[in-house]
Amino acid sequence: PSASCFQSSGASPTSTLGSAVMLRASCTATSRQLGRKLRLRSCGGAAAEEEARWRSQGAASGGSSPAASSSRVVLPGRSAAETEVAEAAEVASSAIAESPSARIAALGRNGAWREALVELAAARRSPLDGRSIEADEQRRCANAAMSACERSRQWERSLAILHELWEDSDVQCRPNVVSYNAAITGCARGSRWQLSETLLDEMRSRHLTPEILTYNATLNSYEKGSKWQQCLGLLRSMSGAALDPDVHSYGAVLAALARGGDWQRGLECMEEMRQRSVVLDLLSYSSLMNACLRGGAWEHGLQLLAELRRSAASAAATSAEASGGPVLDQITFENALALCRPGGLWESAVSLLDEMRAGSCQPSVASYVSALRACEQHEALEPSSEPLAALKASLLSGMRASAVRLLSAKFGEDAAGADDWRGSPESAGVHVVVALDTLHRHGRLDAALEAMVRAGIYEPFMEALRRPPQTGSVSMAAQEVPALVAQAGLGTFFTAEALGALGLASGVATTWLTQAQTAVASALVSAARREAGAEAGRAALAAQLPEEPSGQRLVVWTSYSLGEADVREKGRRSMWILKHDGRVVAHGRHKWQEGEALLPPLFVGHSRGGHAERRALLQIAERILQNAAAAGPDAGEPSGTVRLYASHTPCVSCLACFAQFRRLFPRVKLVVAFAAWDETRVQVLNSVV
């Protein structure tokens, strides 16, 4: 795996460290090899440079650096929210000022990883009560800084600090199990499961004994990478290491199985938990219910919901400390509501919504969408039944109110919902655009909500997307990334508008769109038959085409006609020609190292490098550059047309790849069309004879 380069503070206004950090490591590299490939200066030295810059600014204004005084620990240009976080960190650290590691840990808990690195640099060179900081305290400082970086998804910096510990001349400062736990957890948050696996192997080779937290962190990394086979393998290996898996170990495995809809293995895992006397928690049940939903076994999911309620009622009856509170949490409620959709169980959905309101959970956009789809499915299954127009209108109103609450929190107008947006901006943003698309589909989208989404999500994204790359680089500029990754997708409504604004829209329906849709439907039917069986009927195939597909199931169709630009003016034929009438490209990795820099994916919640849209453009870009290089220096610029049809709404990473492809080949016309997944799913099932 590779990571983008962190620009120096002079080159990027959002950079924190004053040194360039480059990471390009193979999954079999050791920590020392990782360090050599990082090609970085001391993280402490870099943080010292940052502190020196602050010190010089403070001297000019009569202030001082955060490490030198108890004044506010705030980077220049910080927002009010970030300033508040830093002030909270200052209060926490002032109470434990005698311990540098405790100060760094307090900063990390408040999300102030930049300030934690500055404190680490100061601790490495500053005396403590007139004495040098002991080696154990130096290691605790480094571990606390790694945890601070891990909490803020700065996994590259965690690895940099780990490498520095191995390079330290003092053996007592070398990394311990806590160090590796922080590094592996950081890689898990960054969905870098290969690096987590490497670090676990390295621990063993360095005679450090992994503990239960180490295994759980690695399992979480596998889960985020949808690697259920590796999850099960590591779970089995824990017994050989004389460790008993706990509920968190099994929880990661169940979550990985849920991503693939493998509910049968999930139920086997649940039975194993019972045999080992591991009590299933809400998260375990929720993952199993999600697996049943994704695997088309919603009836089994509802049975699990009933079992969960019985188990909770039994525990409450036998516990003297039973609070009588709600049985389900927010995630479990939402999964339970989603299970009501396939069978059209609208009454159960309404009951669950009422139960949420009566308890401590507030219905989310996803909750209202599930209830609305349950109503629509009921009407489809029983056309003669009483219409549910009034109920659907009420659900749409609740959905809009939930979206407005999230947007108000983003704009700082709703303190109650601020935690929802700050805690998971990608999830909150997805809820907003889903609400907008659903309201638009039902003719209930109003100008006020559209304006809020446009100002809060669409326009900041488009501004970042249009920003030119850094001088001398064709890659996405580092300072663009924060604005881009704050949103997983724009939804159907604004994605279509974004394609038009970028000059990529397909325009009116043409022959190639019909050809693309037919080819995509055929490819998806073939994939479903491979899983369900060659003689599977429509119902069995429908189970292999879930309502909420994972990226691994999606495909795109591409065609192209390319050659040299301006050949007529030059009075000759093109020195190279590329042409393809149409092919389907599936999700997967395109093994072309240069492509990682030319069309870098965005990390939004998980790695999106294997998305079919990016893979298709990588294949075309590689062929263009190979042919242009073979033609020699006299060859003209590439020109022509590339057409791409996606079976689902492209995510923000795919939109960024489209924009970057246009930057790479400005004379090539890229035309993009797409269908929402529910439309594709209907087309696929209608094509089944």
C-alpha positions as MATLAB code, in Angstrom:
seq = 'PSASCFQSSGASPTSTLGSAVMLRASCTATSRQLGRKLRLRSCGGAAAEEEARWRSQGAASGGSSPAASSSRVVLPGRSAAETEVAEAAEVASSAIAESPSARIAALGRNGAWREALVELAAARRSPLDGRSIEADEQRRCANAAMSACERSRQWERSLAILHELWEDSDVQCRPNVVSYNAAITGCARGSRWQLSETLLDEMRSRHLTPEILTYNATLNSYEKGSKWQQCLGLLRSMSGAALDPDVHSYGAVLAALARGGDWQRGLECMEEMRQRSVVLDLLSYSSLMNACLRGGAWEHGLQLLAELRRSAASAAATSAEASGGPVLDQITFENALALCRPGGLWESAVSLLDEMRAGSCQPSVASYVSALRACEQHEALEPSSEPLAALKASLLSGMRASAVRLLSAKFGEDAAGADDWRGSPESAGVHVVVALDTLHRHGRLDAALEAMVRAGIYEPFMEALRRPPQTGSVSMAAQEVPALVAQAGLGTFFTAEALGALGLASGVATTWLTQAQTAVASALVSAARREAGAEAGRAALAAQLPEEPSGQRLVVWTSYSLGEADVREKGRRSMWILKHDGRVVAHGRHKWQEGEALLPPLFVGHSRGGHAERRALLQIAERILQNAAAAGPDAGEPSGTVRLYASHTPCVSCLACFAQFRRLFPRVKLVVAFAAWDETRVQVLNSVV';
ca = [
       0.000    0.000    0.000;
       1.079    3.538   -0.541;
       0.252    6.842    1.065;
       0.270   10.339   -0.296;
       3.130   12.655    0.542;
       2.687   15.097    3.381;
       3.768   18.489    2.179;
       6.051   20.711    4.233;
       4.532   23.585    6.178;
       5.828   25.995    3.598;
       4.096   24.235    0.740;
       0.719   23.455    2.271;
      -1.327   25.634    4.640;
      -2.879   22.559    6.236;
       0.392   20.751    6.902;
       1.479   20.355   10.484;
       4.899   18.791   10.471;
       7.740   20.717    8.874;
       9.109   17.703    7.033;
       7.994   15.566    4.099;
       6.797   12.076    5.000;
       6.647    9.510    2.212;
       5.316    6.018    2.753;
       5.391    3.278    0.152;
       5.671   -0.086    1.880;
       4.904   -3.632    0.853;
       2.789   -5.814    3.106;
       5.835   -7.985    3.870;
       8.115   -5.151    4.964;
       9.489   -4.980    8.474;
       9.306   -1.877   10.626;
      12.932   -1.008    9.828;
      12.205   -1.335    6.110;
       9.139    0.819    6.574;
      11.305    3.464    8.164;
      13.790    3.471    5.294;
      10.958    3.857    2.785;
       9.409    6.674    4.818;
      12.510    8.804    4.100;
      11.617   11.148    6.904;
      13.484   13.290    9.301;
      12.898   12.875   13.007;
       9.262   13.405   13.889;
      10.477   15.199   16.986;
      12.684   17.441   14.895;
       9.799   18.215   12.598;
       7.548   19.025   15.522;
      10.334   21.164   16.945;
      10.395   23.149   13.706;
       6.647   23.672   14.008;
       7.038   24.826   17.585;
       9.857   27.164   16.565;
       7.558   28.703   13.970;
       4.921   29.219   16.632;
       7.535   30.633   19.000;
       8.651   33.202   16.434;
       5.036   34.184   15.777;
       4.388   34.374   19.484;
       7.440   36.554   20.079;
       6.174   39.030   17.522;
       2.809   39.210   19.266;
       4.041   38.909   22.830;
       2.915   35.275   23.163;
       4.734   31.975   23.516;
       4.641   28.427   22.215;
       2.328   25.788   23.694;
       5.238   23.811   25.058;
       6.743   26.847   26.752;
       3.725   28.180   28.630;
       0.236   27.346   29.816;
      -1.380   29.658   27.276;
      -3.923   28.409   24.786;
      -2.666   25.522   22.661;
      -4.115   26.518   19.292;
      -2.764   26.440   15.776;
      -3.019   29.703   13.823;
      -6.246   29.859   11.812;
      -8.124   27.374   13.989;
     -11.912   27.363   13.983;
     -13.936   28.140   17.095;
     -14.763   24.451   17.584;
     -11.098   23.450   17.327;
     -10.161   26.238   19.726;
     -12.675   24.901   22.213;
     -11.168   21.413   21.946;
      -7.692   22.800   22.515;
      -8.849   24.784   25.558;
     -10.346   21.611   27.023;
      -7.038   19.874   26.432;
      -5.267   22.715   28.220;
      -7.469   22.323   31.273;
      -6.878   18.568   31.322;
      -3.134   18.929   30.937;
      -2.743   21.648   33.578;
      -3.972   19.257   36.266;
      -1.263   16.734   35.419;
       1.500   19.061   34.288;
       4.162   17.022   36.065;
       3.850   14.186   33.529;
       4.648   14.872   29.845;
       3.106   11.562   28.780;
      -0.119   12.413   30.622;
      -0.230   15.817   28.931;
       0.161   14.169   25.528;
      -2.514   11.600   26.374;
      -4.929   14.371   27.420;
      -4.345   16.182   24.147;
      -4.947   12.961   22.223;
      -8.255   12.312   23.972;
      -9.412   15.746   22.813;
      -8.382   15.171   19.201;
      -5.444   17.611   19.374;
      -2.884   15.376   17.633;
      -0.896   18.313   16.241;
      -0.330   19.741   19.711;
       0.487   16.236   20.984;
       3.362   16.008   18.480;
       4.686   19.376   19.613;
       4.550   18.211   23.237;
       6.387   15.032   22.228;
       9.164   17.088   20.672;
       9.414   19.267   23.767;
       9.475   16.233   26.075;
      12.358   14.673   24.148;
      14.651   17.601   24.728;
      13.353   19.198   27.947;
      14.417   18.275   31.511;
      11.819   17.193   34.051;
      12.361   18.750   37.508;
      15.992   19.312   36.639;
      16.537   15.745   35.510;
      16.452   14.157   32.079;
      13.275   12.264   31.287;
      13.761    8.577   31.906;
      13.656    6.116   29.058;
      10.354    4.608   30.229;
       8.751    8.045   30.283;
      10.101    8.814   26.823;
       8.509    5.621   25.543;
       5.244    6.477   27.305;
       5.340    9.888   25.619;
       5.856    8.266   22.227;
       3.073    5.738   22.862;
       0.707    8.519   23.928;
       1.569   10.491   20.777;
       0.939    7.412   18.640;
      -2.452    6.972   20.294;
      -3.228   10.648   19.688;
      -2.436   10.216   15.988;
      -4.388    6.958   15.856;
      -7.503    8.575   17.328;
      -7.395   11.197   14.565;
      -6.704    8.671   11.773;
      -3.142    9.874   11.285;
      -1.829    6.321   10.886;
       1.230    7.353    8.846;
       2.480    9.495   11.719;
       1.942    6.633   14.167;
       4.185    4.454   12.002;
       6.765    7.235   11.795;
       6.964    7.441   15.598;
       7.177    3.645   15.850;
      10.132    3.675   13.469;
      11.829    6.396   15.494;
      11.576    4.274   18.633;
      13.410    1.433   16.877;
      16.081    3.870   15.732;
      16.629    5.194   19.269;
      20.054    4.309   20.644;
      18.625    3.637   24.116;
      17.387    0.051   24.204;
      14.944    0.922   26.996;
      13.147    3.298   24.627;
      12.409    0.564   22.113;
       8.738   -0.158   21.251;
       6.718   -2.441   23.484;
       3.335   -4.141   23.051;
       1.514   -0.873   23.792;
       3.413    0.790   20.939;
       2.353   -1.868   18.462;
      -1.230   -1.824   19.711;
      -1.419    1.891   18.918;
       0.200    1.435   15.491;
      -2.065   -1.489   14.522;
      -5.167    0.346   15.747;
      -4.139    3.345   13.638;
      -3.790    1.145   10.556;
      -7.200   -0.370   11.331;
      -8.793    3.082   11.413;
      -7.153    3.753    8.062;
      -8.329    0.395    6.628;
      -4.696   -0.586    5.981;
      -5.157   -4.239    6.859;
      -1.948   -5.288    5.092;
       0.119   -3.053    7.362;
      -1.730   -4.280   10.454;
      -0.915   -7.833    9.434;
       2.718   -6.880    8.855;
       3.018   -5.220   12.255;
       1.541   -8.276   13.982;
       4.070  -10.541   12.242;
       6.857   -8.140   13.108;
       5.935   -8.212   16.784;
       6.376  -11.968   16.831;
       9.689  -11.766   14.980;
      10.936   -9.272   17.589;
       9.869  -11.590   20.439;
       7.032   -9.343   21.609;
       3.977  -11.343   22.668;
       0.723  -10.019   21.194;
      -2.124   -9.639   23.671;
      -5.879   -9.749   23.216;
      -5.958   -6.025   22.333;
      -3.393   -6.636   19.586;
      -5.437   -9.411   18.011;
      -8.653   -7.395   18.290;
      -7.049   -4.389   16.603;
      -5.858   -6.605   13.748;
      -9.308   -8.209   13.477;
     -10.851   -4.734   13.235;
      -8.430   -3.941   10.441;
      -9.460   -7.072    8.531;
     -13.116   -6.213    9.097;
     -12.746   -2.730    7.636;
     -11.064   -4.295    4.615;
     -13.921   -6.822    4.232;
     -11.420   -9.670    4.707;
     -13.618  -12.205    6.479;
     -11.367  -15.154    5.588;
      -8.418  -13.494    7.339;
     -10.700  -12.639   10.266;
     -11.679  -16.268   10.748;
      -8.082  -17.427   10.341;
      -6.778  -15.018   12.970;
      -9.611  -15.918   15.317;
      -8.611  -19.579   15.085;
      -4.947  -18.726   15.675;
      -5.760  -17.072   18.995;
      -6.320  -20.468   20.585;
      -2.800  -21.495   19.567;
      -1.511  -18.363   21.287;
      -3.276  -19.390   24.525;
      -5.732  -16.510   24.214;
      -9.508  -16.804   24.469;
     -11.385  -14.591   22.006;
     -13.692  -12.122   23.733;
     -16.888  -10.448   22.571;
     -14.861   -7.779   20.731;
     -12.944  -10.461   18.820;
     -16.135  -12.134   17.675;
     -17.744   -8.761   17.048;
     -15.104   -7.883   14.438;
     -15.588  -11.272   12.729;
     -19.364  -10.880   12.670;
     -19.058   -7.363   11.239;
     -16.774   -8.670    8.475;
     -19.244  -11.447    7.650;
     -22.059   -8.897    7.623;
     -20.317   -6.864    4.937;
     -20.562   -9.837    2.603;
     -24.020  -10.946    3.724;
     -22.637  -14.298    4.940;
     -25.328  -14.930    7.537;
     -24.787  -18.720    7.635;
     -21.208  -18.363    8.880;
     -22.441  -15.625   11.182;
     -24.876  -18.017   12.857;
     -22.083  -20.601   13.180;
     -19.942  -17.958   14.837;
     -22.805  -17.116   17.222;
     -23.083  -20.781   18.220;
     -19.341  -20.899   18.874;
     -19.666  -17.843   21.126;
     -22.279  -19.645   23.195;
     -20.124  -22.742   23.477;
     -17.271  -20.570   24.772;
     -19.652  -18.772   27.170;
     -19.099  -15.456   25.402;
     -22.227  -13.352   25.911;
     -23.556  -11.770   22.739;
     -23.873   -8.009   23.037;
     -26.051   -5.606   21.068;
     -23.345   -5.070   18.459;
     -23.081   -8.822   17.827;
     -26.821   -9.149   17.315;
     -26.857   -6.047   15.131;
     -24.089   -7.412   12.898;
     -25.918  -10.725   12.532;
     -29.136   -8.920   11.616;
     -27.235   -6.862    9.050;
     -25.706  -10.031    7.592;
     -29.183  -11.531    7.204;
     -30.432   -8.370    5.501;
     -27.524   -8.234    3.060;
     -27.747  -11.975    2.425;
     -31.450  -11.883    1.568;
     -32.451  -13.788    4.725;
     -34.522  -11.068    6.370;
     -36.821  -13.589    8.067;
     -33.823  -14.996    9.979;
     -32.898  -11.439   10.909;
     -36.321  -10.857   12.445;
     -35.967  -14.111   14.390;
     -32.696  -12.782   15.794;
     -34.455   -9.553   16.771;
     -37.091  -11.555   18.650;
     -34.364  -13.615   20.318;
     -32.573  -10.438   21.367;
     -35.738   -9.105   22.972;
     -36.335  -12.387   24.837;
     -32.737  -12.454   26.052;
     -32.969   -8.875   27.282;
     -36.302   -9.533   28.999;
     -34.881  -12.626   30.710;
     -31.821  -10.701   31.880;
     -34.004   -7.879   33.186;
     -36.202  -10.323   35.110;
     -33.229  -11.924   36.867;
     -31.190   -8.772   37.471;
     -31.805   -6.675   40.529;
     -30.163   -3.744   38.767;
     -32.391   -3.834   35.676;
     -33.113   -0.262   34.663;
     -36.163   -0.937   32.533;
     -34.647    1.155   29.741;
     -34.778    0.447   26.013;
     -33.496   -2.911   24.839;
     -32.102   -1.705   21.508;
     -29.570    0.982   20.697;
     -29.524    3.295   17.654;
     -27.665    0.900   15.341;
     -29.800   -2.090   16.309;
     -32.992   -0.098   15.799;
     -31.864    0.932   12.319;
     -30.958   -2.641   11.366;
     -34.296   -3.864   12.718;
     -36.136   -1.255   10.640;
     -34.161   -2.261    7.549;
     -35.349   -5.862    8.051;
     -38.939   -4.636    7.738;
     -38.364   -3.394    4.182;
     -38.217   -6.602    2.096;
     -41.437   -8.039    3.525;
     -43.349   -4.766    3.538;
     -43.842   -4.942    7.321;
     -44.898   -1.323    7.671;
     -46.782   -1.853   10.950;
     -43.669   -3.311   12.593;
     -41.631   -0.401   11.207;
     -44.026    2.171   12.672;
     -43.937    0.345   16.009;
     -40.134    0.470   16.028;
     -40.175    4.201   15.266;
     -42.549    4.772   18.175;
     -40.294    2.698   20.416;
     -37.301    4.809   19.390;
     -39.129    8.051   20.210;
     -40.287    6.686   23.556;
     -36.735    5.786   24.514;
     -33.425    7.565   24.255;
     -32.960    7.042   20.496;
     -34.006    9.555   17.895;
     -35.139    8.268   14.469;
     -32.539    9.067   11.822;
     -32.868    9.566    8.087;
     -32.041    5.874    7.626;
     -34.848    4.963   10.030;
     -37.422    6.950    8.063;
     -36.148    5.604    4.729;
     -36.541    2.004    5.919;
     -40.073    2.639    7.179;
     -40.968    4.402    3.919;
     -39.658    1.514    1.824;
     -41.589   -0.946    3.986;
     -44.746    0.999    3.112;
     -43.886    1.003   -0.592;
     -43.106   -2.720   -0.562;
     -46.403   -3.444    1.172;
     -48.274   -1.517   -1.523;
     -46.365   -3.404   -4.227;
     -47.070   -6.816   -2.660;
     -50.739   -6.035   -1.961;
     -51.981   -3.608   -4.630;
     -55.569   -3.896   -3.394;
     -54.716   -2.795    0.145;
     -55.527    0.617    1.587;
     -53.036    3.256    0.358;
     -50.623    4.551    2.955;
     -50.310    8.078    1.554;
     -50.831    9.869    4.870;
     -48.282    7.690    6.659;
     -45.725    8.148    3.877;
     -46.193   11.908    3.986;
     -45.573   11.842    7.738;
     -42.411    9.779    7.269;
     -41.121   12.182    4.618;
     -41.723   15.110    6.982;
     -39.785   13.349    9.733;
     -36.982   12.578    7.302;
     -36.723   16.213    6.273;
     -36.646   17.357    9.892;
     -33.820   14.913   10.640;
     -31.803   16.163    7.647;
     -32.342   19.804    8.640;
     -31.177   18.981   12.163;
     -27.930   17.484   10.817;
     -27.309   20.445    8.522;
     -28.035   22.903   11.317;
     -25.464   21.072   13.428;
     -22.930   21.418   10.607;
     -23.555   25.157   10.448;
     -23.283   25.416   14.237;
     -26.958   26.266   14.708;
     -27.964   23.089   16.572;
     -25.729   22.170   19.501;
     -27.763   19.035   20.243;
     -26.875   17.488   16.883;
     -23.303   18.755   16.685;
     -21.905   15.503   18.057;
     -23.596   13.540   15.252;
     -21.811   15.593   12.595;
     -18.430   15.939   14.324;
     -18.364   12.294   15.410;
     -18.962   10.906   11.916;
     -19.190   13.583    9.213;
     -19.189   10.974    6.425;
     -22.201    9.151    7.899;
     -24.050   12.382    8.648;
     -23.389   13.648    5.134;
     -24.676   10.394    3.620;
     -27.891   10.721    5.636;
     -28.409   14.254    4.335;
     -28.008   13.383    0.650;
     -30.159   10.252    1.031;
     -32.909   12.422    2.506;
     -32.578   14.914   -0.338;
     -32.733   12.196   -3.010;
     -35.723   10.508   -1.361;
     -37.634   13.766   -1.006;
     -36.829   14.649   -4.617;
     -38.066   11.237   -5.815;
     -41.384   11.830   -4.026;
     -41.731   15.411   -5.221;
     -41.260   16.807   -1.696;
     -37.886   18.545   -2.055;
     -38.234   22.200   -1.153;
     -35.968   25.088   -2.084;
     -34.866   25.733    1.512;
     -33.460   22.243    2.070;
     -31.853   22.184   -1.370;
     -30.140   25.511   -0.617;
     -28.823   24.192    2.713;
     -27.356   21.063    1.098;
     -25.907   23.112   -1.737;
     -24.179   25.522    0.645;
     -23.084   22.947    3.215;
     -22.041   19.983    1.038;
     -22.152   20.466   -2.729;
     -20.395   23.818   -3.169;
     -17.468   23.097   -0.765;
     -16.904   19.781   -2.527;
     -16.988   21.294   -6.003;
     -14.662   24.100   -4.962;
     -12.119   21.564   -3.740;
     -12.587   19.402   -6.826;
     -11.954   22.281   -9.220;
      -8.844   23.478   -7.393;
      -5.799   22.975   -9.637;
      -3.085   20.572   -8.461;
       0.189   21.776   -7.047;
       2.775   23.138   -9.421;
       4.678   20.342  -11.125;
       2.271   17.672   -9.943;
      -0.652   15.955  -11.599;
      -1.814   14.339   -8.348;
      -4.617   15.648   -6.195;
      -3.169   18.438   -4.067;
      -2.762   17.488   -0.419;
      -4.667   20.544    0.770;
      -7.699   19.478   -1.287;
      -8.167   16.208    0.554;
      -9.830   17.437    3.809;
     -12.656   19.153    1.912;
     -13.134   16.177   -0.412;
     -13.201   13.386    2.152;
     -15.742   15.096    4.395;
     -18.485   13.550    2.236;
     -18.820    9.947    1.038;
     -21.206   10.783   -1.794;
     -23.291   13.596   -3.236;
     -26.367   11.503   -3.960;
     -28.118   11.104   -7.287;
     -29.459   14.665   -7.431;
     -26.183   16.512   -6.909;
     -23.957   13.910   -8.615;
     -25.861   14.520  -11.836;
     -25.406   18.258  -11.344;
     -21.695   17.814  -10.572;
     -21.128   15.852  -13.781;
     -22.821   18.623  -15.734;
     -20.765   21.319  -14.028;
     -17.554   19.419  -14.791;
     -18.518   18.959  -18.439;
     -18.801   15.176  -18.073;
     -22.548   14.625  -18.415;
     -23.748   12.373  -21.208;
     -26.625   14.625  -22.242;
     -29.618   13.134  -24.050;
     -30.056    9.365  -24.295;
     -28.032    7.818  -27.088;
     -27.419    4.377  -28.562;
     -24.328    3.758  -26.465;
     -26.303    4.144  -23.223;
     -28.703    1.377  -24.261;
     -25.745   -0.819  -25.183;
     -24.075   -0.073  -21.845;
     -27.192   -0.826  -19.783;
     -27.718   -4.139  -21.578;
     -24.093   -5.197  -21.051;
     -24.156   -4.198  -17.361;
     -27.404   -6.108  -16.728;
     -25.967   -9.203  -18.412;
     -22.769   -9.021  -16.333;
     -24.677   -8.637  -13.059;
     -27.010  -11.536  -13.908;
     -23.995  -13.744  -14.687;
     -22.361  -12.815  -11.374;
     -25.591  -13.542   -9.488;
     -25.960  -16.930  -11.198;
     -22.418  -17.893  -10.215;
     -23.408  -17.419   -6.578;
     -27.016  -18.657   -6.668;
     -26.601  -21.413   -9.239;
     -27.057  -21.641  -12.993;
     -30.717  -22.678  -12.705;
     -31.625  -20.109  -10.070;
     -34.908  -18.298  -10.556;
     -35.767  -14.638  -10.220;
     -36.248  -14.783   -6.433;
     -32.866  -16.460   -5.866;
     -31.145  -13.938   -8.131;
     -32.854  -11.069   -6.310;
     -31.265  -12.281   -3.073;
     -27.844  -11.904   -4.713;
     -28.674   -8.313   -5.660;
     -29.228   -6.636   -2.270;
     -30.910   -3.261   -1.922;
     -27.697   -1.821   -0.474;
     -24.834   -3.271   -2.555;
     -21.181   -3.200   -1.595;
     -18.627   -1.715   -3.963;
     -17.327   -5.209   -4.755;
     -20.580   -6.074   -6.553;
     -20.745   -3.004   -8.795;
     -19.532   -2.809  -12.390;
     -19.078   -0.168  -15.090;
     -19.113   -0.209  -18.881;
     -16.566    1.693  -20.961;
     -15.827    2.328  -24.610;
     -13.256    4.614  -26.207;
     -11.854    5.906  -29.457;
      -8.464    7.584  -28.995;
      -5.474    8.778  -30.973;
      -3.234   11.789  -31.535;
      -4.558   15.323  -31.549;
      -4.196   17.705  -34.531;
      -3.107   15.044  -37.024;
      -5.012   16.708  -39.863;
      -3.159   19.958  -39.323;
       0.104   18.012  -39.373;
      -0.876   16.325  -42.647;
      -0.394   12.759  -41.397;
      -2.179    9.896  -39.716;
      -2.157    9.289  -35.998;
       0.948    7.387  -34.854;
      -1.243    5.348  -32.526;
      -4.935    4.499  -32.258;
      -6.876    2.922  -29.387;
     -10.445    1.763  -29.894;
     -12.887   -0.431  -28.017;
     -16.605   -0.753  -28.711;
     -17.500   -1.594  -25.139;
     -16.489   -3.767  -22.206;
     -17.618   -4.330  -18.614;
     -15.122   -3.689  -15.808;
     -15.660   -5.058  -12.296;
     -14.373   -3.946   -8.910;
     -10.747   -4.824   -8.218;
      -7.191   -3.630   -8.123;
      -5.398   -2.611  -11.308;
      -1.746   -3.477  -10.734;
      -0.096   -0.410  -12.186;
       2.154    1.338   -9.699;
       2.289    4.661  -11.542;
      -1.490    4.805  -11.443;
      -1.474    5.208   -7.665;
      -0.036    8.683   -8.146;
      -1.789    9.569  -11.410;
      -5.315    8.713  -10.276;
      -5.115    8.595   -6.475;
      -8.268    7.394   -4.715;
      -9.733    9.294   -1.803;
     -10.010    7.599    1.555;
     -13.558    8.146    2.826;
     -14.381    5.763    5.653;
     -12.564    2.963    3.835;
     -10.274    2.432    0.880;
     -11.983    3.139   -2.462;
      -9.029    2.305   -4.686;
     -10.711   -0.781   -6.161;
     -13.903    0.896   -7.343;
     -14.807   -0.141  -10.866;
     -14.878    3.463  -12.166;
     -11.299    4.087  -11.102;
     -10.120    0.688  -12.313;
     -11.603    1.293  -15.776;
      -9.946    4.708  -16.105;
      -6.618    3.306  -14.881;
      -6.702    0.658  -17.607;
      -7.380    3.296  -20.266;
      -4.773    5.725  -18.901;
      -2.109    3.014  -18.877;
      -2.795    2.113  -22.512;
      -2.728    5.775  -23.562;
       0.624    6.415  -21.911;
       2.145    3.178  -23.208;
       1.139    3.951  -26.795;
       2.218    7.578  -26.548;
       5.615    6.551  -25.168;
       6.088    3.966  -27.926;
       5.283    6.590  -30.572;
       8.198    8.726  -29.426;
       8.646   12.427  -28.653;
       7.082   13.555  -31.941;
       3.683   12.135  -31.002;
       0.965   14.661  -30.308;
      -1.287   14.934  -27.295;
      -3.859   12.169  -26.749;
      -7.362   13.084  -27.940;
     -10.653   11.370  -28.565;
     -13.608   10.209  -26.466;
     -14.016    7.902  -23.464;
     -17.527    6.844  -22.433;
     -18.276    5.402  -19.002;
     -21.543    4.080  -17.605;
     -21.791    3.216  -13.890;
     -24.312    0.801  -12.397;
     -24.588    2.949   -9.254;
     -24.195    6.603   -8.319;
     -20.431    7.368   -8.329;
     -18.957    8.247   -4.939;
     -16.795   11.307   -4.252;
     -13.598    9.323   -4.839;
     -14.831    8.359   -8.309;
     -15.802   11.979   -9.046;
     -12.306   13.030   -8.008;
     -10.841   10.401  -10.370;
     -12.999   11.724  -13.223;
     -11.705   15.243  -12.620;
      -8.116   14.046  -12.374;
      -8.417   12.027  -15.617;
      -9.500   15.215  -17.368;
      -6.460   17.011  -15.933;
      -4.177   14.285  -17.191;
      -5.670   14.236  -20.696;
      -7.268   17.639  -21.378;
      -7.836   16.850  -25.074;
      -9.759   13.642  -24.267;
     -13.508   14.038  -23.845;
     -14.741   11.975  -20.896;
     -18.495   11.311  -20.931;
     -20.081    9.770  -17.812;
     -23.592    8.419  -17.243;
     -24.997    6.411  -14.351;
     -28.149    4.922  -12.885;
     -29.112    4.745   -9.241;
     -28.734    1.196   -7.924;
     -32.463    0.643   -7.422;
     -32.967    1.431  -11.118;
     -30.140   -0.912  -12.125;
     -31.520   -3.644   -9.890;
     -34.958   -3.412  -11.547;
     -33.362   -3.515  -15.013;
     -31.333   -6.584  -14.087;
     -34.295   -8.510  -12.647;
     -36.507   -7.562  -15.603;
     -33.889   -8.995  -17.937;
     -34.185  -12.441  -16.304;
     -36.338  -14.796  -18.361;
];
